[in-house]
């Protein structure tokens, strides 16, 4: 097959398309076939009521990540409790001083 292309307009040459998968030779240079990037496939799952849900390939949480989240949450809770208790103790000492 002979295809018309930019090369024909510029140089008066005709470029022949080679077989699929093989590189194209232009002026002695080899062009490798372009590879398509693998995009994440969006799966459409039909809903019971006729709608569609879109699912993108999500990573499943590993056990280590779950443990990290639990640790972070527990630390935040401890900080909040510590701040509350600190205020309570201050108030308690203030009341004692006022009574005296």
MMTF fields as JSON, N, C-alpha, C and O atoms, coordinates in Angstrom:
{
  "mmtfVersion": "1.0.0",
  "mmtfProducer": "UNKNOWN",
  "numBonds": 399,
  "numAtoms": 400,
  "numGroups": 100,
  "numChains": 1,
  "numModels": 1,
  "chainsPerModel": [1],
  "groupsPerChain": [100],
  "chainIdList": ["A"],
  "bondAtomList": [4, 2, 8, 6, 12, 10, 16, 14, 20, 18, 24, 22, 28, 26, 32, 30, 36, 34, 40, 38, 44, 42, 48, 46, 52, 50, 56, 54, 60, 58, 64, 62, 68, 66, 72, 70, 76, 74, 80, 78, 84, 82, 88, 86, 92, 90, 96, 94, 100, 98, 104, 102, 108, 106, 112, 110, 116, 114, 120, 118, 124, 122, 128, 126, 132, 130, 136, 134, 140, 138, 144, 142, 148, 146, 152, 150, 156, 154, 160, 158, 164, 162, 168, 166, 172, 170, 176, 174, 180, 178, 184, 182, 188, 186, 192, 190, 196, 194, 200, 198, 204, 202, 208, 206, 212, 210, 216, 214, 220, 218, 224, 222, 228, 226, 232, 230, 236, 234, 240, 238, 244, 242, 248, 246, 252, 250, 256, 254, 260, 258, 264, 262, 268, 266, 272, 270, 276, 274, 280, 278, 284, 282, 288, 286, 292, 290, 296, 294, 300, 298, 304, 302, 308, 306, 312, 310, 316, 314, 320, 318, 324, 322, 328, 326, 332, 330, 336, 334, 340, 338, 344, 342, 348, 346, 352, 350, 356, 354, 360, 358, 364, 362, 368, 366, 372, 370, 376, 374, 380, 378, 384, 382, 388, 386, 392, 390, 396, 394],
  "bondOrderList": [1, 1, 1, 1, 1, 1, 1, 1, 1, 1, 1, 1, 1, 1, 1, 1, 1, 1, 1, 1, 1, 1, 1, 1, 1, 1, 1, 1, 1, 1, 1, 1, 1, 1, 1, 1, 1, 1, 1, 1, 1, 1, 1, 1, 1, 1, 1, 1, 1, 1, 1, 1, 1, 1, 1, 1, 1, 1, 1, 1, 1, 1, 1, 1, 1, 1, 1, 1, 1, 1, 1, 1, 1, 1, 1, 1, 1, 1, 1, 1, 1, 1, 1, 1, 1, 1, 1, 1, 1, 1, 1, 1, 1, 1, 1, 1, 1, 1, 1],
  "groupList": [{"groupName": "UNK", "atomNameList": ["N", "CA", "C", "O"], "elementList": ["N", "C", "C", "O"], "formalChargeList": [0, 0, 0, 0], "bondAtomList": [1, 0, 2, 1, 3, 2], "bondOrderList": [1, 1, 2], "singleLetterCode": "X", "chemCompType": "L-PEPTIDE LINKING"}],
  "groupTypeList": [0, 0, 0, 0, 0, 0, 0, 0, 0, 0, 0, 0, 0, 0, 0, 0, 0, 0, 0, 0, 0, 0, 0, 0, 0, 0, 0, 0, 0, 0, 0, 0, 0, 0, 0, 0, 0, 0, 0, 0, 0, 0, 0, 0, 0, 0, 0, 0, 0, 0, 0, 0, 0, 0, 0, 0, 0, 0, 0, 0, 0, 0, 0, 0, 0, 0, 0, 0, 0, 0, 0, 0, 0, 0, 0, 0, 0, 0, 0, 0, 0, 0, 0, 0, 0, 0, 0, 0, 0, 0, 0, 0, 0, 0, 0, 0, 0, 0, 0, 0],
  "groupIdList": [1, 2, 3, 4, 5, 6, 7, 8, 9, 10, 11, 12, 13, 14, 15, 16, 17, 18, 19, 20, 21, 22, 23, 24, 25, 26, 27, 28, 29, 30, 31, 32, 33, 34, 35, 36, 37, 38, 39, 40, 41, 42, 43, 44, 45, 46, 47, 48, 49, 50, 51, 52, 53, 54, 55, 56, 57, 58, 59, 60, 61, 62, 63, 64, 65, 66, 67, 68, 69, 70, 71, 72, 73, 74, 75, 76, 77, 78, 79, 80, 81, 82, 83, 84, 85, 86, 87, 88, 89, 90, 91, 92, 93, 94, 95, 96, 97, 98, 99, 100],
  "secStructList": [7, 3, 3, 7, 7, 2, 2, 2, 2, 2, 2, 1, 7, 7, 3, 3, 7, 7, 7, 6, 6, 1, 7, 3, 3, 3, 6, 6, 3, 3, 3, 7, 7, 7, 7, 7, 7, 7, 7, 7, 7, 3, 3, 3, 3, 3, 7, 6, 6, 1, 7, 3, 3, 3, 3, 3, 7, 7, 7, 7, 7, 7, 2, 2, 2, 2, 2, 2, 2, 2, 2, 2, 2, 2, 2, 2, 2, 2, 2, 2, 2, 2, 2, 2, 2, 2, 2, 2, 2, 2, 2, 2, 2, 2, 2, 2, 2, 2, 2, 7],
  "xCoordList": [0.842, 0.0, 0.882, 1.898, 0.462, 1.198, 0.319, -0.83, 0.878, 0.104, 0.678, 1.892, -0.217, 0.247, 0.54, -0.202, 1.594, 1.929, 2.696, 2.84, 3.181, 3.903, 5.16, 5.547, 5.797, 7.044, 6.837, 7.709, 5.667, 5.394, 5.29, 5.783, 4.64, 4.464, 5.798, 6.079, 6.632, 7.894, 8.937, 9.532, 9.154, 10.286, 9.9, 10.768, 8.603, 8.174, 8.444, 8.647, 8.449, 8.707, 7.439, 6.557, 7.352, 6.232, 6.758, 7.716, 6.111, 6.538, 5.651, 4.426, 6.262, 5.482, 5.311, 6.258, 4.083, 3.854, 4.334, 4.032, 5.085, 5.625, 4.63, 3.552, 4.999, 4.114, 3.979, 4.827, 2.916, 2.659, 3.741, 4.213, 4.129, 5.1, 6.539, 7.418, 6.793, 8.161, 8.337, 7.388, 9.554, 9.828, 9.801, 10.059, 9.485, 9.458, 10.807, 11.383, 11.305, 12.587, 12.345, 11.713, 12.868, 12.778, 14.188, 14.777, 14.733, 16.082, 17.111, 18.039, 16.961, 17.936, 17.741, 18.437, 16.802, 16.536, 15.423, 14.476, 15.529, 14.48, 13.582, 14.046, 12.305, 11.328, 10.649, 10.092, 10.696, 10.022, 8.536, 8.161, 7.686, 6.25, 5.913, 6.459, 5.007, 4.652, 3.852, 2.989, 4.161, 3.447, 2.356, 2.578, 1.188, 0.084, 0.275, 0.646, 0.015, 0.139, -1.048, -2.181, -0.76, -1.836, -2.604, -2.098, -3.814, -4.655, -5.479, -5.752, -5.871, -6.693, -8.059, -8.705, -8.473, -9.76, -10.86, -10.77, -11.892, -13.032, -14.092, -14.595, -14.413, -15.43, -16.781, -16.922, -17.761, -19.111, -19.917, -20.116, -20.373, -21.221, -22.65, -22.918, -23.554, -24.943, -25.536, -25.325, -26.274, -26.925, -28.274, -28.76, -28.881, -30.179, -31.236, -32.12, -31.139, -32.166, -31.826, -32.395, -30.898, -30.642, -29.496, -29.066, -28.988, -27.866, -26.563, -26.546, -25.481, -24.177, -23.235, -23.244, -22.429, -21.396, -20.069, -19.823, -19.224, -17.907, -16.887, -16.806, -16.12, -15.067, -13.732, -13.52, -12.839, -11.488, -10.615, -10.831, -9.635, -8.764, -8.139, -7.147, -8.694, -8.211, -7.28, -7.396, -6.359, -5.457, -6.166, -6.898, -5.951, -6.49, -5.536, -4.317, -6.109, -5.271, -4.578, -5.199, -3.299, -2.559, -2.689, -3.171, -2.258, -2.378, -1.52, -1.915, -0.343, 0.539, -0.109, -0.027, -0.756, -1.407, -2.54, -2.731, -3.295, -4.377, -3.824, -4.378, -2.714, -2.098, -1.626, -1.78, -1.048, -0.588, -1.747, -1.641, -2.857, -4.023, -4.52, -4.857, -4.563, -5.03, -4.107, -4.576, -2.784, -1.823, -2.004, -2.002, -2.159, -2.317, -3.579, -3.56, -4.677, -5.936, -5.819, -6.337, -5.139, -5.008, -4.156, -4.442, -3.116, -2.281, -3.085, -2.954, -3.915, -4.736, -5.71, -5.918, -6.306, -7.24, -6.532, -7.071, -5.314, -4.549, -4.257, -4.354, -3.898, -3.611, -4.847, -4.759, -5.996, -7.238, -7.567, -7.916, -7.456, -7.75, -6.785, -7.186, -5.524, -4.517, -4.835, -4.71, -5.253, -5.605, -6.811, -6.835, -7.805, -8.998, -8.624, -9.046, -7.831, -7.436, -6.596, -6.704, -5.763, -4.917, -5.794, -5.528, -6.842, -7.754, -8.486, -8.672, -8.896, -9.613, -8.732, -9.198, -7.462, -6.553, -6.316, -6.266, -6.169, -5.99, -7.172, -7.01, -8.375, -9.581, -9.651, -10.074, -9.246, -9.308, -8.39, -8.769, -7.177, -6.244, -6.746, -6.565, -7.377, -7.907, -8.98, -9.022, -9.851, -10.932, -10.371, -10.874, -9.327, -8.707, -8.128, -8.27, -7.472, -6.871, -7.946, -7.755, -9.077, -10.149, -10.776, -11.14, -10.9, -11.501, -10.63, -11.144, -9.329, -8.418, -8.474, -7.786],
  "yCoordList": [-1.194, 0.0, 1.25, 1.326, 2.199, 3.46, 4.53, 4.723, 5.225, 6.264, 7.627, 7.796, 8.6, 9.967, 10.537, 10.285, 11.286, 11.856, 13.155, 13.653, 13.691, 14.96, 14.857, 15.817, 13.679, 13.502, 13.715, 14.236, 13.303, 13.455, 14.932, 15.364, 15.703, 17.127, 17.859, 18.714, 17.513, 18.235, 17.844, 18.704, 16.552, 16.093, 15.39, 14.991, 15.24, 14.536, 13.048, 12.386, 12.509, 11.082, 10.401, 11.042, 9.116, 8.347, 7.363, 6.632, 7.356, 6.462, 5.233, 5.347, 4.064, 2.834, 2.372, 2.378, 1.971, 1.474, 0.031, -0.779, -0.274, -1.623, -2.48, -2.018, -3.717, -4.615, -4.158, -3.435, -4.586, -4.179, -4.716, -5.841, -3.899, -4.33, -4.054, -4.026, -3.849, -3.563, -2.05, -1.316, -1.603, -0.17, 0.345, -0.402, 1.637, 2.232, 2.878, 3.527, 2.704, 3.294, 4.554, 4.523, 5.67, 6.928, 7.499, 7.81, 7.642, 8.16, 7.402, 8.009, 6.095, 5.28, 5.25, 4.51, 6.047, 6.034, 5.045, 4.931, 4.341, 3.394, 3.998, 4.453, 3.997, 4.477, 3.278, 2.438, 3.199, 2.095, 2.409, 3.576, 1.397, 1.649, 2.199, 1.758, 3.164, 3.803, 2.83, 2.101, 2.841, 1.958, 2.753, 3.868, 2.165, 2.83, 2.675, 1.607, 3.764, 3.7, 2.933, 3.08, 2.116, 1.355, 2.264, 2.667, 2.577, 3.419, 2.52, 1.364, 3.084, 2.305, 2.087, 3.028, 0.852, 0.541, 0.846, 0.487, 1.509, 1.799, 0.748, 0.63, -0.002, -1.03, -0.445, 0.231, -0.709, -0.251, -1.445, -2.414, -1.364, -2.423, -1.909, -0.834, -2.685, -2.24, -2.377, -3.372, -1.369, -1.34, -2.038, -2.267, -2.377, -3.057, -2.158, -2.631, -0.837, 0.082, 0.701, 1.725, 0.083, 0.534, 1.527, 1.82, 2.055, 2.989, 2.235, 1.005, 2.974, 2.323, 2.836, 4.019, 1.941, 2.329, 2.256, 1.325, 3.224, 3.197, 2.748, 3.292, 1.758, 1.281, 1.472, 0.974, 2.191, 2.342, 1.376, 1.162, 0.795, -0.176, 0.403, 1.128, 0.101, 0.631, -0.37, -1.58, 0.158, -0.714, -1.198, -0.445, -2.438, -2.955, -2.581, -2.636, -2.195, -1.808, -3.039, -4.073, -2.896, -3.994, -3.9, -2.9, -4.939, -4.969, -3.893, -3.304, -3.632, -2.612, -1.237, -0.472, -0.919, 0.381, 0.518, 1.589, -0.557, -0.521, -0.263, 0.533, -0.951, -0.762, 0.673, 1.249, 1.254, 2.642, 3.582, 4.474, 3.374, 4.235, 4.14, 5.15, 2.92, 2.713, 3.432, 4.071, 3.326, 3.986, 5.497, 6.147, 6.055, 7.504, 7.967, 8.966, 7.239, 7.612, 7.547, 8.417, 6.517, 6.374, 7.512, 8.007, 7.928, 9.04, 10.335, 11.111, 10.568, 11.784, 11.784, 12.817, 10.637, 10.544, 10.83, 11.525, 10.289, 10.52, 12.001, 12.518, 12.69, 14.122, 14.889, 15.756, 14.57, 15.267, 15.038, 15.976, 13.791, 13.472, 14.196, 14.684, 14.268, 14.917, 16.402, 16.956, 17.047, 18.47, 18.694, 19.648, 17.826, 17.957, 17.81, 18.606, 16.79, 16.545, 17.694, 18.041, 18.283, 19.395, 20.569, 21.195, 20.857, 21.948, 21.639, 22.526, 20.399, 20.019, 20.223, 20.733, 19.829, 19.973, 21.435, 21.803, 22.274, 23.707, 24.271, 24.994, 23.92, 24.428, 23.938, 24.678, 22.716, 22.153, 22.93, 23.244, 23.233, 23.984, 25.408, 25.961, 26.005, 27.361, 27.389, 28.307, 26.383, 26.331, 26.199, 26.827, 25.381, 25.202, 26.521, 26.866, 27.258, 28.532, 29.547, 30.344, 29.519, 30.474, 30.197, 31.128, 28.923, 28.564, 29.044, 29.462, 28.985, 29.425, 30.918, 31.512],
  "zCoordList": [0.0, 0.0, 0.0, 0.69, -0.78, -0.828, -0.206, -0.605, 0.782, 1.456, 1.118, 1.003, 0.958, 0.775, 2.151, 3.101, 2.264, 3.562, 3.373, 2.257, 4.475, 4.456, 3.601, 2.935, 3.623, 2.882, 1.38, 0.685, 0.901, -0.528, -0.889, -1.931, -0.012, -0.285, -0.231, -1.071, 0.78, 0.958, -0.078, -0.728, -0.227, -1.023, -2.321, -3.097, -2.555, -3.757, -3.665, -4.683, -2.429, -2.234, -1.756, -1.185, -1.989, -1.469, -0.447, -0.698, 0.724, 1.802, 1.786, 1.789, 1.769, 1.783, 3.22, 4.006, 3.552, 4.912, 4.976, 4.101, 6.027, 6.177, 6.944, 7.316, 7.174, 7.907, 9.35, 9.871, 9.975, 11.359, 12.275, 12.108, 13.245, 14.24, 13.85, 14.711, 12.566, 12.146, 12.063, 11.788, 12.303, 12.251, 10.816, 9.872, 10.664, 9.334, 9.051, 9.924, 7.847, 7.489, 6.671, 5.615, 7.189, 6.46, 6.388, 7.423, 5.202, 4.981, 5.81, 6.345, 5.923, 6.638, 8.141, 8.836, 8.662, 10.103, 10.388, 9.61, 11.479, 11.839, 12.895, 13.94, 12.615, 13.593, 14.207, 13.501, 15.526, 16.191, 16.28, 16.395, 16.229, 16.334, 17.719, 18.73, 17.74, 19.017, 19.873, 19.383, 21.154, 22.076, 22.769, 23.242, 22.818, 23.505, 25.004, 25.491, 25.73, 27.184, 27.744, 27.286, 28.741, 29.362, 30.301, 31.348, 29.921, 30.768, 31.671, 31.35, 32.816, 33.733, 33.091, 32.632, 33.07, 32.474, 33.472, 34.646, 32.996, 33.852, 33.567, 32.45, 34.596, 34.432, 34.804, 35.823, 33.974, 34.282, 34.765, 34.033, 35.991, 36.528, 36.583, 37.121, 36.025, 36.019, 37.406, 38.101, 37.789, 39.088, 38.975, 37.868, 40.098, 40.081, 39.453, 38.738, 39.73, 39.259, 37.913, 37.537, 37.182, 35.815, 35.688, 34.572, 36.804, 36.732, 36.537, 36.491, 36.423, 36.287, 37.358, 37.697, 37.883, 38.84, 38.115, 37.348, 38.352, 37.726, 38.751, 39.852, 38.377, 39.268, 38.572, 37.466, 39.219, 38.691, 39.469, 40.662, 38.805, 39.462, 40.721, 40.637, 41.876, 43.145, 43.807, 43.609, 44.593, 45.335, 46.584, 47.226, 46.919, 48.166, 49.287, 49.126, 50.434, 51.569, 52.136, 52.38, 52.333, 52.937, 54.453, 54.984, 55.135, 56.593, 57.242, 58.249, 56.666, 57.234, 57.183, 58.144, 56.058, 55.929, 56.933, 57.51, 57.149, 58.129, 59.523, 60.281, 59.862, 61.18, 61.358, 62.434, 60.304, 60.375, 60.665, 61.507, 59.962, 60.166, 61.598, 62.217, 62.12, 63.491, 64.472, 65.414, 64.25, 65.136, 65.103, 66.148, 63.916, 63.776, 64.491, 65.209, 64.294, 64.941, 66.453, 67.153, 66.968, 68.419, 68.991, 70.081, 68.269, 68.738, 68.794, 69.741, 67.779, 67.766, 68.934, 69.569, 69.221, 70.344, 71.66, 72.521, 71.821, 73.044, 73.228, 74.341, 72.148, 72.237, 72.692, 73.561, 72.105, 72.471, 73.937, 74.656, 74.38, 75.778, 76.709, 77.765, 76.324, 77.15, 77.317, 78.409, 76.203, 76.272, 77.177, 77.955, 77.082, 77.928, 79.396, 80.235, 79.7, 81.084, 81.628, 82.804, 80.782, 81.204, 81.657, 82.683, 80.876, 81.232, 82.533, 83.366, 82.709, 83.933, 85.158, 86.177, 85.07, 86.209, 86.539, 87.712, 85.524, 85.763, 86.533, 87.515, 86.061, 86.722, 88.163, 89.051, 88.393, 89.733, 90.685, 91.814, 90.208, 91.045, 91.276, 92.361, 90.26, 90.418, 91.491, 92.309, 91.489, 92.474, 93.885, 94.816, 94.044, 95.36, 95.861, 97.034, 94.958, 95.34, 95.715, 96.632, 95.005, 95.298, 96.663, 97.382, 97.018, 98.302, 99.46, 100.498, 99.282, 100.343, 100.435, 101.265]
}
